[in-house]
Amino acid sequence: MEKLQIEGVELYKFSNLESQPGVRHFVSSRRGGFSKGAFSELNTGFHVGDDNQVVLQNRQKLTRVLNAKLSQFTFANQTHSRNTVIAYASHMGRGAADGQTAIPDTDALVTHHSGIYLCVQMADCVPVLLYDPVKRVTAAIHAGWRGTLRRVTESAVRTMINTCNSTPSNILAGIGPSNGPCCYQVGEDVKSLAAQNHEMYQAFVKPAPTPGKYIFDQWTANLLQLQQNGIPRENIELAGICTQCHSNHFFSSRNDGGNTGRFAAGIMLF
Ligand SMILES: [Zn+2]
């Protein structure tokens, strides 16, 4: 990923998406907003305990530096599901200025409409952004361990293929910052769920040095879902940035004991 700073707002961009003229995207960070304390500085999440007026100011500043409008930002109420919604013009702006109007119970957004900035929010979960430059389709996915085990990334890719006529070999993908295999330990319960649901779980759930603990490699798990659905490895950019190791740059739920803000990732056809 490339890092840049505009008016103090630290943004990250995938090189493979940035080189495409027909799409804009970003991954935001903690840096450059107005929130204080546990939410400092650029918290984009409503209802995490921050002052919602300040969250709104943060989002307004973010859209300004992105040269976009807040009314283009489109958010879902994320529930760690595999639910995927195709966003039409009527969805544009849902959840942008408040939490109540967000698209309910959804963790992946897909669109072929220009001007809709599909957004997801994270604090350790994985943002995945997809772009098909041939059929002109984008997707934004929120994949924590639950969503990853429920194959939310696969769900979004299949929606692009089955509903939007994308050819998987044309799809470009970015797997963004999240807690990485250096830090993300889970217990026997998560390992058992992975074993029940994924033949290849040992590729991404590995024994940790502590007995009864496992490393959950969310990056490899989501990479596998993309590759198993036909997206070539060379089309996939892996940020490789751990939010726990870099909690001064990214909100990290684990590092901050659950009381923290959310950074955002978004993608828009234009
Ligand atoms: Zn780490």
Boltz pocket constraint, residues with backbone or C-beta under 6 A from the ligand:
constraints:
  - pocket:
      binder: B
      contacts: [[A, 179], [A, 180], [A, 181], [A, 182], [A, 183], [A, 184], [A, 242], [A, 243], [A, 244], [A, 245]]
      max_distance: 6.0
